[in-house]
Amino acid sequence: MNIVEPILFQCKLNPLATAICVPGSTIGSVNYGRLEKLIHNVTRNALESGIVPGNIAAILVTDTILHAALILGLMHIGVTTLSLRGSRDAGGAAPDIILTDVPGRFSGQGTVLSVDQSWMEGDGKPPARPQVPTNEEDICRIVLTSGSTGVPKGIAFSHKLLSERLSNYAYSKSARFAHCSRLFCDLGIATGPGFRYAMVILSRGGTIFFLGPEPADILQTIDLYKIQGMATSPYGLGEFLKFFEADSAFEVGFDHIICQGAMLSGELSRRARARMCQNLYSTYGATETTTVALGPASLIDAVPGAVGYVLPGVTVEALDKSGNALPPGQTGALRIRSHHMVSGYVGDPETTRAFFRDGYFYSGDVGYTTPEGLLVITGREKTALNIGGDTVSPESVEAVITSFENVEQAGVFALNNELGIAELTALIVTRSQINESRLRDHCVRRLPPSCVPVRFISVDALPRAGQGKID
């Protein structure tokens, strides 16, 4: 089955229901009747522009609804889509064509088509063309990810695999999400999670909400549409929490919040549940494997680093330095196997061999599982720092720093002093001025000596990647 067909079916069943809403954007929102026409208009314009089934089309456009229409229209006729995120790096894929509203950025880089709102104009009728491709093994989407490798890598999805991943959301994102028909996602449709959340919600006739040019515009929409759920990163959750804590009169009506992409600290978890929504879920996974773990924040935040309970059909093992599986409770490098994992990266056999071995995906994370199946992440292999001969996990240090009053964010790294000796340094974002001496004492009481930063540097913000991870 073509992955777009369920969405077109909903267009027939619910033509007047709102499909996509992006407050403050050029269009603002489209209902399902309009979405069907946009899909067919994009299809016609694509075919007339020389795009054919089997092509790989990279997309870089600002407007979310135009971006969504391009994705759906192209996938419906058998074109593989790939969303770029402010970069020209296609992660090993070789696009046949690039569709963008900033064509100058791709000068001299193959076939580039300038796209704008006119691509969605037309009579809305399906173009005269061969039957919609229905081979479920055909590749329909390439998702860029850099969470494990550190650089963009393409991961290819067939109609079948993507459909199986979406079906998995019925339980992998909580029972509350399974019945959610109005979801706000601030991760962006160009991200892997943002794309998948959109596909899930649209396939069941619900409404997906994204941020527009002015993020504050979503606040009124949340109340107006009675949005039920929110999918975000810890960074995004923290940004919204700032607003809601600053204005106690503003009601928050979320039934549930799903947080992913980075570690959810205990402090953020407790404050978000107190002000925004009690039903806060932590979820952990990778584009390579699908969702790996899910857990209610209220139950897991007592265990530092806990990200959720391992899902059915997923195997997580911690390995020692010799590659031997460790028993529950012992920390090691994590490898993952699932029914819906991919087999490698597009156009990069070398990196594929490094991360996909023996039927497992080697995630680069370090952690352990408990006998009850709780997955605990203690750090990253690549981010581990060597300080005076001791291996230091920056994530564990950051968690301690952000547990100090008025510290919102922390980023820990190694910096050589004048003698060339690596010392631990922390960038911190605070709500107000703090006492550095008290912060240092707070760390000394909770961390080994080698893990206590020698200096704290206050900054306005930390650099962030697509899902809110520290860049």
N, C-alpha and C positions, 0 to 999 in steps of 0.2 A: 504493500500500500504506500502511495506517495504521502509523505509526512504532512503535506498541506491540505490534503483532502478532508480530514476531520474539521479543520477550521472553516473551509468552504461550506461544509455541511451545517455548521453552526450559523453561518451567514444566511442560509435559507431558513433555518428554524427561528432565529432571533434577529431579524433585520434591523429592528429599532433599538436593540440593546447596545449600550456603549461597549466597544471592543478595546480601544486604546485611548488613554487620556494622558496628555502631557501639558499640564497647566502652563500658560504663558508662551507656548510655542506658536509657530505660524498658523497651524491648523487648530491646535488645542485638543480636539478629540474627534474620533470617528466611530460611527456605529457599525454594526456588522454588515448592514446593507451597503454602506459606503466602502467598507473594507473590501468586500468582494469586488466592487468595481475598480478599486485601486489596484488590486492584485492583477486583474485582467488587463488593465491599462498598462501597467508595468510590463507585463508579458508581451503585449503588442509592441511597445516601444523597444523592448530588448531585441525581439526578433527582427524588427525593421532596422535596428542598428547593427545587425550582423552577429549578434550573440546566438549561439546554437546549443542545444542539449549536449552535455559532455564538457562544456567549457568550465573553467574555474574563474569566477568573478570576484575580485577583491572590492570591498566597499568601504569608503571613508566619506561619510556625510555627517553633517551636524544635526539636522532635524531627525528626531527619533521616529516619527511616523513615516517619513520618506524612507528612512533606513529600514524600517519593518516591512514596508510595502515592497521594497527592492528584494529583500531576503525572501519573502513569501512568493512573490511573482516569479523570481528566477528559479527557486527550488521546485516550483510547481511544474516547470517545463524541463526539468532534468539538468539544470545548471547547478554546479557546486558553488556555494557562497562562502565567503571568508570576510569577516569584519576586521578592519584595521582600527587601531586605537591611537591615533595621533602619530603613527610611525609608518614608514614605508616597508618595514620588515614584515614579510609574509611568512616567516617561520619555517622556511624550507620548502613551502609550496611555490609553484610557478604559475601565477595567475595568467590567464589568456587575455584578460581585460581588467581594467581598473575603472570603477565608477566612483566619481568623487565630485564634491562641490568646491574643491580647491585643486584644480588640474595643474596649476603652476608648480605644485609641490612634487609632481611626478614627471617633470620635464625629462625627456630622453629615456623614459622607463617603459617601453612597450606601448601597447594600445591603451590609451586613456580616453574615457568619455566623460564629458562634463554633464552632470545631472542636476536637475532642480525640480521644483514642484510640477513643471510641465510633464514630467515623466508619469505623473499620476492622473493626467487629464485624458479624456476620451469618452466614448459612449459606454464604457464599462462592460461591454460584451466580450465573451471569450473570442480570441482571434481564431481565424481559420487556420488550422495547423494540424499536424498529426496528433494522435491520441496521447494523453498525458502518460509519460513513462511510469510504469508500475513495478519495475524490477526492484524489489525491496533491498537488494544487495548493492544497488548503485550508491555512490557517495553523493550526499546532498549538502553536507556542511563540514567545513574545516574550522576548528576552534583553536585560537592561539592561547597558549599557556606558557608561563615562565616560572610557576611556583616551585618546581622541582629542579629545573635545569639552570635557572637564573637568566636565561635569554629566551626570547620568543621561539616556541616550537609549535608546529601545526599538528593537530590531532584530527584525523578524518573520521566522520560518522556516516554510516549508510542510513537509509530510511529505516531499516529494521532495527539497527542498534540504537538509533536516536529514539525510536518509538518505545523500545524496551526501557531505555533510561527514563523516559517520561512516565511510563507506567509505574516504574519503581517509586515515583514521588507519592503514590497513593499511601505509602506507609513510611517512607524514608524521611519525610519532612514533617511528621506528626499527623495525628488524626484530625487535628484542627485545620491544618492546611488542606487535608484531603477534602474538606467540605467548604473551603474558601472560594468565594466567587468574585471577590474584589480585593486585589493584592497590590500594594505599593512596593515597588522594587527600586532602590536607589543605586543599584549596581551598574545600570546602563545596558542597553540591548546589545552593545558591541562585546560585552564580556560573556564568557561561557555561561555563568549562572543566570545573568540577565536574559539572555536568549532563551535558555531552557524554561525559566519561569514564565516568560511570555508565551512560549509554545504550549505549556501545560494549561495555563489559564484560558488562552484563546481556544484550545481544543475542546474545552468543556463549556464554552459559552459565557465565560466570566469577563471581568474587566481588569486589565493590567494598567497600572499607573506608573509613570516614570517622571523623573525630575525634568523640568524645563529650564530655560535660560536663567531664571531667577528661582533658586531652590525654595525661597520663602513662599512662593505661590502655591506649593503643595499643601501648606498648612490649612488653608481654607477648604481645599478640596477634600482633605481627609475627613473633615466634619460633614461637608456637603453631601458626599457620596457614601458616608458611613463605611469607609474602608475597613475591612475586617482584619487584614494581616499585613505585615511588613517583612520584607526580606532585605537584609542589609549586612554590612560588615561591622566589626566592632568600632571602627573609626566613624562610619556613618551613624551608628547608634549613639556614639558619644556626642556627635554634632547636634543631633536632634534633642538629646537629653539636655544639652546646654539651654536650648530655647525653652523647653518645658519646665525646667527647674527655675528659670528666670521669670517665668510668667505662671504663677500658681493658679490663675483664673482659667487658663486654657485647658479644656477637657480633652483627655486622650481616650479614644474609643476602640483601640485595637483589641481584638480578641486574642491575637498571638503575634509574636515577633520571632523570626528565624534569623540567627546570626551566624555568619560564616566567613571564611577567607583569612582569618587570623585568630589569635588567641583572645578569648573573652575573659577579661580579668574579673576577679571576684568583686572588686570595688564597683566596676561598671555594671556587672550583673545585678548586684544588690540595689544600686541606685536606680537602674532602669526598671527593675521590677517594682520598686517603691513608687516611682512617678509615672511610668508609661504603661506597663502591662505585666501582670503577674505571670502570664504564660509565655515566658521567654525560653527559647530553645537554642542550644549550641549544636552546631552540626559541623562535621569534618569530612573532607573528601578530597578528591583530585579529579581533574578532567580526565586523566588517564584511567581512573578506576570506577567512577561514579561515587555516590554518597557512601561513606565508610561507617560513620558513627553519628548518632543523634542522642541528645539527652536534655531533659528539663534542667534549666540553669539552677533552679531551686534545689535540685537534688545533687548536682555535681560540683557546685562551686566550693564545697567544703574540701575538695581534693584539688590542690594546685595543679594546673595543667590538664585537668580532665576535660575532654571534648565531647563525650557522649558514649553510649553503649554501642558496641559493634553490631551492625545489622545482620539479619539472616542472609546467608549466601555469601558473606564476606569473611575472609580469613586474614587476620593480622598477626604477624609473628615478629618478635624482637630477636635480633641476632647478635651474637658476640663477635669479637674481632676476627674470629676464624670462620664466621658464616654459619655457626651452629645455632639452632633455635633455642631460645632461653625459656624457662618456665615462667608462668604468670608472676608478676611482681618484680621481675628483674629487667633492668633497663638495657636497651640495645638499639641498633639501627633497625628501622621498621621496613618490612616488606608486606605487600598487600596483594591478595588475589580475590577477584570477584567474578560473578557471572557476566557482567557487562563491561569488563575492562577492554581496552584496545590493545593492539599488539605492538605498537611502536609509533614513532614520529614520522611525519610526512617528509620524504626526501632527505632523511638523516639517519642512515643505518648505523653510524658510529655511536651517536647518542642513544639510539634505540638499544644497541647491545649493552650499553652501560647501565641503563635503567630498567630494561625488561629482560629478565633471566629466569630460567627454570619455571616458567609459568607464573612468575610473580612480577609485580612492579615495585621497584626499590625507590621509596618515596623521598629519601634524603632526610626524613624526620627521625628523631631519636625519642624513644619512649617505652612504654610497657602497657600490658593489659593486666587487669586484676582478675582473680578467679571468677568474679561476677560478670566479666565481659566489658568492664569499663575501660575505655582507651584513654591513656594519659600521655600527653606530649610534653617532653622535657626540653626539647631544643631541636636545632638543625645541625646536621653534620657539617654543612658548609659554613654556617655562621659561628661555629664553635671557635673561641678565641684562645690563643696560647698566651697566658700572662704569667711570666716568671716560672714557666714549666708546668703550670696548672692549666687544665682545660676548663674554660669558663663558658657557660651557656648564656648568651646575652638575653635570651627570652626570660630565663628565670630571674635574672637581675632586674630586668624591666618590670616584671610582675611585682617585685618587692618595692621598687621605687614608686610605681603607680598606686600602691596601697597606702602611701603616705598622704595625709590630708592636703587637699588642694593641688596635687599633682595629677594632671589629666593624661599625659602621654609621656613616654620615655623611649629613647633610642640609645642603645649602648654599643660602643665600638672601641677598638684599640687605637691608641695614638702614641707614637714614640716621643719620649722626652728628649731633652738636649743631649743626653748620653746614648740615644738610640734604643732605650729600653721601653718596651711596650707597656703602657699604662692604660687602665680602664677609664674611659670617659663617658659621661652620660649627657645627652641632650634632653632637656625636659621642657614640657609645655605646662604652664600652671594657670590656675584660675585667678590667683592673686599672689602677691609676694610671699615667699616662704622663708623660713629660717633654715639656712643651709646646714648649720651645725646640727640642728635637730634631725634633718633629713639624713645626714651622715650617721648619726647615732642610731636612727631607725634601721639603716642598712647593716650597720655593724652587729646589731642584735640578731639579725635574721640571716646573715650571709657569712660564708667563710671569708677570711681576710683577703684572699686573692680576688674575691668577687665584689668587693666594695670599691666603687669608683673613686679615683683620686680627685676628680673635679666634676662639678655639675655646671652645665652651661644652659641658661634659659634662652629659648627661642620661641618665635611666634607660632611655628608649625613645623612638623616633620614631613619630609618628602614621602609621598604615597604613590603606590602603583594602583592598577585597576580595581582591585578588590579591597583596597585600604591597607594592604601590607606595607610595612616600611620599605622604601626603595633604597 
